Amino acid sequence: MLKVTGLTRSFGEKAVLRDVSFALKPASINGLIGPSGGGKSILFKIIADTCRADRGWVTFPPGCGVRDVGLMFQEGALFDSLSVYDNVAFPLVAGRVPTNALPREQREDVCSKVSDILARVGLTRAAYKMSGQLSGGMRRRVSLARALVARPKILLLDDPTSGLDPVASSVIMDLIVELHKEYKPTTFLVSHDLRRLLPVVERILALFDGTVVFDGSLQELTQNAPAVVRSFVSCRFELAPPPSEIVVPPVVS
């Protein structure tokens, strides 16, 4: 179980995280929602050890550590001087790029894994473009591929569909769900596209002003969440009524 205890982080006088605590079940898929600037990205960076907390700690499951965390940064964080291929390969080779300098056996293994994930995010033809030449949407897909390529045990995805059109967004969300079914990483997913996020996650945490104000299922969210959370969700997502509650108007001849 991934456990977060009492995380607090401030930048100057601004408190970004305030005593944040929760635990994620192994192999679960979880959503993190909340307004921009609420601390979601900083929380992910602290879990992945790319940012330090002022107080609190992160406890990983037995046999798992920070090296088993795959993080997709909200801002992409690609290396513009590297090709798409070498950006995606980066976690597999501990930064030893370009990958064509690797021993043959390792190079073939890396090629197989990178080629597979690039195909799944629809970037096979862009493999040897420089990342600085890509559109914003394509950069998001490269960042997602890099987070997925090593099949990490803990997967943190910060707004993976941002900047993508509706069709591409659906493809990416389907891929995330598909990979979760394949090898069951503990997945924590931020998205402002609640129409695609909420139906696929088992559990939702709401982070407002650096504080977890809700932690529960989608049903609990719609019934028992604080008013500020329900208002936030209702502006972006509306549950369809169950079939028994759908009223079909009579046909007027």
Secondary structure, 3 states (H helix, E strand, C coil): CEEEEEEEEEECCEEEEEEEEEEECCCCEEEEECCCCCCHHHHHHHHCCCCCCCEEEEECCCCCCHHHEEEECCCCCCCCCCEHHHHHHHHHCCCCCCHHHCCHHHHHHHHHHHHHHHHHCCCHHHCCCEHHHCCHHHHHHHHHHHHHCCCCCEEEEECCCCCCCHHHHHHHHHHHHHHHHHHCCEEEEECCCHHHHCCCCCEEEEEECCEEEEEECHHHHHHHCCHHHHHHHHCCCCCCCCHHHCCCCCCCC
